[in-house]
């Protein structure tokens, strides 16, 4: 890990286990945890290869796998990855630093049709690595593939910075929404879902 993530430096001891327990409880209660997956599923072909970047406990990637997609999930937190492996067998869950992502070295050389960065991941990466994260994720997506990113606009990473970082990563903004269920974007929204494409040419 090149730099400690905000997930490590800005949370209390035991936060990872609290997060694991929280999502296990929500799943047991029947909460809808698949909104991001439904959006991705509508944007990619059947059986797409999808990178779940910052996969956490696996809730998004597992929902995509249940819809027939081939999923590889990567997260910097070994505890969350172990929870994903335990709760959601099927996808390939890996521990990795998104800012230095190189999946070929872990046996995943095939490009992805799309990547999803959900759950405020961009607000939890190490400070100053946001552009590197987008660049490394984009490098794993095939030309004309998608990178879909959602995070709170009040989490310390301004959208103007995100947009500049996305351009520097070789991505083009195609759509922006205020929620994962496609509420229209507005400047005062407290959340942004950005649909980016890696140009084909």
C-alpha positions as CSV (number, residue, x, y, z in Angstrom):
1,X,0.0,0.0,0.0
2,X,1.7,3.2,-1.1
3,X,-0.2,5.5,1.3
4,X,-2.7,4.7,4.0
5,X,-6.3,5.3,2.9
6,X,-8.7,7.5,4.7
7,X,-10.6,4.3,5.5
8,X,-7.7,3.6,7.8
9,X,-6.7,7.1,9.0
10,X,-10.1,8.7,9.4
11,X,-12.1,5.9,11.1
12,X,-12.0,4.4,14.6
13,X,-10.6,1.0,15.5
14,X,-13.2,-1.7,14.8
15,X,-14.7,0.3,12.0
16,X,-14.2,-2.5,9.5
17,X,-16.0,-5.1,11.6
18,X,-18.8,-2.6,12.3
19,X,-19.2,-2.1,8.6
20,X,-19.3,-5.8,7.9
21,X,-21.9,-6.4,10.7
22,X,-24.0,-3.5,9.4
23,X,-24.3,-4.9,5.9
24,X,-24.9,-8.4,7.1
25,X,-27.7,-7.1,9.3
26,X,-29.2,-5.0,6.4
27,X,-29.1,-8.0,4.1
28,X,-30.8,-10.2,6.7
29,X,-33.5,-7.6,7.1
30,X,-34.1,-7.6,3.4
31,X,-32.8,-4.1,2.6
32,X,-32.4,-3.2,-1.0
33,X,-28.6,-3.2,-1.4
34,X,-28.5,-3.7,-5.2
35,X,-29.3,-0.3,-6.6
36,X,-25.8,0.3,-8.0
37,X,-25.8,-3.2,-9.6
38,X,-29.2,-2.6,-11.3
39,X,-27.9,0.5,-13.0
40,X,-24.7,-1.2,-14.1
41,X,-26.6,-4.2,-15.4
42,X,-28.7,-1.9,-17.6
43,X,-25.6,-0.4,-19.2
44,X,-23.6,-3.5,-20.1
45,X,-24.2,-6.5,-22.3
46,X,-25.2,-9.9,-20.7
47,X,-22.3,-11.7,-19.2
48,X,-20.1,-8.6,-19.0
49,X,-16.8,-8.6,-17.2
50,X,-17.0,-6.0,-14.4
51,X,-14.5,-4.6,-12.0
52,X,-15.9,-3.7,-8.6
53,X,-13.2,-1.2,-7.5
54,X,-13.4,-0.6,-3.7
55,X,-15.7,-3.7,-3.4
56,X,-16.0,-3.6,0.4
57,X,-18.1,-6.5,1.7
58,X,-19.1,-7.5,-1.9
59,X,-22.7,-6.2,-1.9
60,X,-22.5,-4.6,-5.4
61,X,-20.3,-7.2,-7.1
62,X,-22.3,-10.1,-5.7
63,X,-25.5,-8.5,-7.1
64,X,-23.9,-8.1,-10.5
65,X,-22.7,-11.8,-10.4
66,X,-26.2,-12.9,-9.6
67,X,-27.3,-11.1,-12.8
68,X,-24.8,-13.3,-14.8
69,X,-21.8,-10.9,-15.0
70,X,-18.2,-12.0,-14.4
71,X,-17.0,-9.9,-11.5
72,X,-13.6,-9.2,-10.0
73,X,-13.7,-7.1,-6.8
74,X,-10.8,-5.3,-5.3
75,X,-10.5,-3.6,-1.9
76,X,-7.6,-2.3,0.2
77,X,-9.1,-3.7,3.5
78,X,-8.3,-7.4,4.0
79,X,-11.2,-7.7,6.5
80,X,-13.8,-6.6,4.0
81,X,-12.4,-8.8,1.3
82,X,-12.5,-11.8,3.6
83,X,-16.1,-11.0,4.5
84,X,-16.9,-10.8,0.7
85,X,-15.3,-14.2,0.2
86,X,-17.3,-15.7,3.0
87,X,-20.6,-14.1,2.3
88,X,-20.5,-14.0,-1.6
89,X,-18.6,-16.9,-3.1
90,X,-18.3,-16.8,-6.9
91,X,-16.7,-13.5,-7.8
92,X,-12.9,-13.2,-7.5
93,X,-12.3,-11.0,-4.5
94,X,-8.8,-9.5,-4.1
95,X,-6.9,-7.3,-1.7
96,X,-5.3,-4.4,-3.6
97,X,-4.4,-0.7,-3.7
98,X,-6.5,1.0,-6.3
99,X,-3.9,3.7,-6.8
100,X,-1.4,1.1,-7.9
101,X,-3.8,-1.4,-9.4
102,X,-2.2,-4.1,-11.6
103,X,-4.5,-7.0,-11.9
104,X,-2.5,-8.9,-14.5
105,X,0.0,-9.7,-11.8
106,X,-2.9,-11.4,-9.9
107,X,-4.1,-13.5,-12.8
108,X,-6.7,-11.0,-14.2
109,X,-5.2,-9.8,-17.4
110,X,-8.4,-9.7,-19.5
111,X,-9.8,-6.1,-19.8
112,X,-13.1,-5.3,-18.2
113,X,-16.3,-4.1,-20.0
114,X,-17.0,-1.7,-17.1
115,X,-15.9,-0.7,-13.7
116,X,-18.0,0.5,-10.8
117,X,-16.6,2.7,-7.9
118,X,-19.5,2.9,-5.5
119,X,-20.1,3.4,-1.7
120,X,-18.1,6.7,-1.4
121,X,-14.9,4.9,-2.3
122,X,-13.4,8.0,-3.8
123,X,-13.8,9.8,-0.5
124,X,-11.9,7.0,1.3
125,X,-8.8,6.6,-0.9
126,X,-5.6,8.1,0.3
127,X,-5.4,11.9,0.0
128,X,-3.9,12.9,-3.3
129,X,-4.3,9.5,-4.9
130,X,-7.7,10.2,-6.5
131,X,-6.3,10.8,-10.0
132,X,-4.1,7.7,-9.7
133,X,-7.1,5.6,-8.7
134,X,-9.1,6.7,-11.7
135,X,-6.1,6.3,-14.0
136,X,-5.4,2.7,-12.8
137,X,-9.1,1.7,-12.9
138,X,-9.5,3.2,-16.4
139,X,-6.4,1.3,-17.6
140,X,-8.2,-2.0,-16.8
141,X,-11.3,-1.1,-18.8
142,X,-11.4,-1.9,-22.6
143,X,-11.7,1.0,-25.1
144,X,-15.3,2.1,-25.2
145,X,-15.9,0.6,-21.8
146,X,-17.5,2.4,-18.8
147,X,-16.4,3.6,-15.4
148,X,-19.3,4.5,-13.2
149,X,-18.5,6.4,-10.0
150,X,-20.8,7.5,-7.1
151,X,-19.9,9.5,-4.0
152,X,-21.2,12.3,-1.8
153,X,-20.4,15.8,-2.9
154,X,-19.8,16.9,0.7
155,X,-17.1,14.4,1.4
156,X,-14.0,16.6,0.7
157,X,-13.5,15.7,-2.9
158,X,-15.1,18.5,-5.1
159,X,-16.7,17.5,-8.3
160,X,-14.5,20.0,-10.2
161,X,-11.4,18.1,-8.9
162,X,-13.1,14.8,-9.8
163,X,-13.9,16.0,-13.3
164,X,-10.3,17.2,-13.9
165,X,-8.9,13.9,-12.6
166,X,-11.3,11.9,-14.8
167,X,-10.1,13.8,-17.9
168,X,-6.5,13.3,-16.9
169,X,-7.3,9.5,-16.6
170,X,-8.5,9.5,-20.2
171,X,-12.2,9.3,-19.4
172,X,-15.0,11.3,-20.8
173,X,-18.1,12.2,-18.8
174,X,-21.3,11.1,-20.6
175,X,-24.0,11.3,-17.9
176,X,-24.4,12.6,-14.4
177,X,-27.2,11.8,-12.0
178,X,-28.0,12.8,-8.4
179,X,-28.7,9.2,-7.3
180,X,-28.1,5.6,-8.5
181,X,-31.8,5.4,-9.4
182,X,-31.3,8.2,-12.0
183,X,-32.8,11.3,-10.3
184,X,-31.8,14.3,-12.4
185,X,-28.5,16.0,-11.6
186,X,-28.7,19.4,-10.0
187,X,-25.8,21.6,-8.8
188,X,-27.0,21.5,-5.2
189,X,-27.3,17.7,-5.0
190,X,-25.4,16.0,-2.1
191,X,-24.5,13.0,-4.2
192,X,-23.2,12.5,-7.8
193,X,-23.2,9.4,-10.0
194,X,-21.0,10.0,-13.0
195,X,-21.0,7.8,-16.0
196,X,-17.6,8.0,-17.7
197,X,-16.4,6.3,-20.9
198,X,-12.9,5.3,-22.0
199,X,-12.9,6.6,-25.6
200,X,-12.4,3.9,-28.3
201,X,-10.0,6.0,-30.4
